[in-house]
Amino acid sequence: MHSQSNSLPFSPLQDQDASPMTAEISHELRTPLTSIRGALGLLLSGKIAPQTAQGQQLLKIAADNADRLLRLTTTLEDDRKTASNLLSHNALKRLRLENDLFTAWKNRDFEVFYQPIVSTQAHHIRGFETLIRWQHPSQGFVSPAVFIPIAEQTHLIHDIGLWVFEQACEQLQIWQQQFPRESPLMLSVNLSPLQLLHPAFVEEFISRFERYPFAPGSLCVEITESTVIENPVAIATLQALKTAGLKIYLDDFGTGYSCLARLHQFPVDVLKIDRLFVCQQQWGMIQGILQLALSLGLDVVTEGVETDDDVAQMQRLNCPFFQGYWFSRPLPASEATQLLMK
């Protein structure tokens, strides 16, 4: 795992001239988080098995400190005067969410959903994008846009990412056995930039991948443009994954980081055109990207297709594949299976 840090991803103190009481409470907030991270870090590293006496003691340390942190943050929320001097509302909310994320990971309170990628002309399911979901016990659905950055900053992203990848591998194997095809069903998994920089990532990822007898080229990883721009380590990691047999999707293509002159240097198989182009009806831009992809021998998926007109435009432009709510929202595995049966 990444080296652990004793500091929070935000500073709970609002200024440098904090009172002794404020400094003490700040310390009380940091201490349980440090203990939780340390205990879970040892367990997640695989060096200590949870079922051993030492593992059980580490779990107790994590649980006790989680309870301590929850009591403290609840007290601060009730004591508005103290809380307002110490934490902003957003910072306090973030602190509790971070604590809840550690608990959710310990309990595996996540679920993997799948959104279809379909052929534009026939509307046949070509594959699925794998998406993680977290249903918080009191807050309900927490957007990945909220909890994934926290997972990255607390170094949980590597372990959560590997878990999602394993879930995807198991599901793809089930589907390929249940629904044999001339063109095998494909599945893509999103990667965080921090995963690509983890020293053990390639070995751990490929070792899991090689356990499953997938059809060649049917398991894919998705990365954003910003991941590979000016990042030789990430590019080398992706090349290793491609050599091992995975396909590479370049996600959110066309938004901000496009480096068209260097695109041919990246180990990419598929461009995913960002949903913004569809939302803004920039059909000319989409046509340009399609032509670029054709010249480079790349496949294309357009995201964010939600209306009949969007679909008609995809057909007019001869975009091979699309993804979006017009065909289906992201689904749990059971509902995605029902969709494949139709």
N, C-alpha and C positions, 0 to 999 in steps of 0.2 A: 504493500500500500504506500501511498504518499506519506512522507514524513508528517507527523502530527504537529499541530501548532497549539500552544496554550492560549492563544488570543482568539477572541470572537471575530467574526467577519465584519463586525461593526463595533464602534466604541460606545459602551453604555454611558460613559461620562459625557456631559454636554459641554464642559469647559475644563481648562487646565487648572483652575483654582477651586477644585471641588473641596467640600468640607470633609473633615475626618469621617463623619457619618456616611456621606456619599461614597467615599473611597472604600469604607468597610462593606457597604452593601454591594458595591461593584465587585469587590473581592468575593463576596458570598455568592454572587451570580456566576462568576467565572469558575470557582472551585469545583462545583458539581459537574459542570460541563467538561472540565478537564478530566475528571475521574471517569465519567461516562465514556469519553472518547478513548481514554487509555485502556479501560477494561474491554470495551467492544473491539478496539483495534487488535488486541492480543488474540481475542477469539476469532475474529474474521481473518487474521493472518494464517490460521491453520496450525499455529505452533502449539496451541493448547486446545484440546478437544472439550466441547461444552459438557460432555457427560462425565468427565473426570472431576475429582474433588476440587482441584484448582480451578477448573472451568466453571463449576457451580459457584465457587466463591466469587469469581469475576462477574458472573451474571447477577449475583446478589449485590455486589458493589454498584453495578450499573443501575439496577432496579432501585436501590436505596437512594442513590444520588438523583435519579430521575424524580422520585417522590419528593426529595428535599427541594429540588429546583421548582417543581410544580407548586409546592406550598409557598415558597418564597415569592414566585411571580404572582400567585393568587393574592397574597398579602399586599404586594405592591399595587395590584390593580384595585384592591379595596381601599388602600390608603392613597387617595388621589394626590394629596399634597406631596407626599414623599416621592411617589412615582413621577409626578410632573417635574420634580427637581432632578431626578436621576435619569429617567428614560423618556424618550418620546413615545407616543402611542404606537407608532409603527415599529420602533425598536423593541418595545416590550412584546408586541404581537409576533415579531420575527423571532425573538428569543424563545417564546413558547412553541412556535412552529418548528424550530430547530430541534427542540427537545422531543416534540411529538414525532418528528421524522426519525430520530434514532429509535424510538419505541416502535414505530411502524416497521422499520427495517428488521428489528429484532424479532418481531412477530410475523414478518412477511405479510403485512397488511396492504399489499399491492396486488393489482390485477393487470394482466396483459390483454389489451384489446387489439383488434385487427381491422384495418380499413382497406377495402378492395381497391386494386388497380385493375382497370378494365380496358379491353380493346375498344377503340373509338367506333369502329364500323359495326362490329357484331355485338358489342357489349358483353363479351365473354370475360370472365374473371381470369386475369393473367397471374395475379398474385395478391399479396397483402403487404401493407406496411405495419410493422409491429409498434404499438404505442403503450406506454405504461400509464396506469391510472391509480390514483390514491383517493380513497373515500375516507375522509377524516371522521372520527366518531362523533364529533360535535359540530365541525364546520362544514361537513359534507364534502363535495368534490373539491379538491385542491388542484388547480391548474398545474400542469408540468412546467409552465413558464414561471411559476412561483417556486415550486419545490426542487426542480432540477438545479437551479443556481445554488440553492442551499446545500444540496447534495454535493455539488462540486466544491464549494468552499469548506465543507466539513470533511471532505475526502471520502465520503460514502459512495461517490459516483462510480468508482471502479467496481466495487462489489455489487452494487445495484445493477450496473450495466451487465456484468457477467451473469447475474441471475436472470435478467430479461433475455439475454442471449440463449441461455440454457432452455428457458421456457419456449422460446421461438424454435430452437432446434427440435425439441420434443414434438411440438405441434406440427412442424413441417413434415417430420417423419410420419406422423399419424396421417396427415392429409395426403401425402404422396402414396401411401399404401392404400388408403381408402378410396382415392380418386386418381387412379393411374391415367396418364395422358401421354400423347405423343410429344407435346410440349409441356414438360412437368411444371406443376404449380411452383411459383417463386415466393420467397418471403424476404423482406428487408428489415434490418434492425438499425436504429439510430445510434450513432456513437457521439460521445462528448469529446471535444478537443483534448480534455485532460486525460481521457482514457488512452488516447494515442500516445501520450507522453509518458505513461506509466511504464517503468522499466520491465515489468513482468507481463505487460499486456499481450504482446504477440504470442508468447509461449502459452499463456493461459487460454487465450482465445482460440488458437489453432488446436490445442489439445482437446478442447471441448468440441470443436467443429469436426475433428477426425473421428469422433466416437459414433457418428451417425452416417449411414450409407445413403446420403442424398444423391439425387440426380445431379450430374456435373453442372455447375453454374447456377444452381437454383437458390442458393442462399446468398444474400447480398447485405452490404452495410451502407448506411447513408451518412454522409458527412456534409457540412456546409462549406461554402466557398472560403469563408474566413479561416477555416481549419487548415487549409493547405497553402494559402497565399503566404509566401515568404516563411515557410516552415518546413525546412528540409527533413526534420525528424519525423513529422507527421507524414510527409510524402513517402519516406522510406518505410514507415510502418504500414501504410496502405499498400505499397508495392509488395511487401511480405505477405499481406493478407491475400492479395490478388494471385500471387505465385502459388499460395496454398489452395486456391480454387474458389475463393469468394469473388463476387462481382462488386463493383464500387459504384454507388449512386452519388452524384453531386447534387445536393439538395438546395432548395431556395435559389436556384441559378438566376442570375441577372439582377441581384439586389445588392448593389454597393461595392462588392469586392471583385466584380468580374475582371478577369485578366485574359482577354480573348487570345492575345498573342502567345500566351503561355499555356493555354488550355491543353494543347497536345502533349505537354510535358507531364501532365498529371495522369496517374494510373486509373482513369475513369472509364466506365462502360456506359453509363446512362446519365443524362441530364434531367433533373426535375425542375421544370419552369415554375417559378414562384407564383403563388395564388394572386399576388398583387396585380400581375399583368392581366389576369382574367377579370378581376374585380374592376379594374380601370378600363377594361375593354381595349387593351393595347394589342389588337390583333396583328398589326404590322410588326411589332417587336417580337411577338411569338413566332410569326412567319420567319423572321430573320434568324432567330435562335434555331428553329427547325432546319433551316438551310445550313447553318453552321454545323449543327450536329451531323447532318447528312454528309457533309464534306469531310468530317473527321471519323465517320463510321460509328457514330454513337447513337444509341436509342434515346427516346424522349418520353417523359411522362409529364403532363401538365396538371398542376394541382389547382384546387379551388373551383372545380367545375360544379356549379350548383343549379343552373337553370337550363331550360330547353334550348334557349338561344346560345348558351355556352357550348352545349353539346353540338349544335348545328355548326358553330364556328370551328370547333375541333375537327369535325368531319370535312368541312370546306378546306381547312388548312392541311388535311391529311396528317394530323398528329396521331401517331400510332396508339398511344395509351393516355388515359386520363384518370384522375382520382378526385373524389369530392362527394358532397352530400347529395348531388343529383342521383347518384347510383346508390350510395349507402353511407351512413355515418360509421364511425369506428364501432366494432361489435365485439362482445366477448366470444371466446372460442366456440361455445355451443351454438350461438346464433350465426356465426360465420360458417360453421359446418352446415347448418340448415340452408344457408344461401348457396353453398356449393352443391347441395342436393337438387336444387331447382333445375 
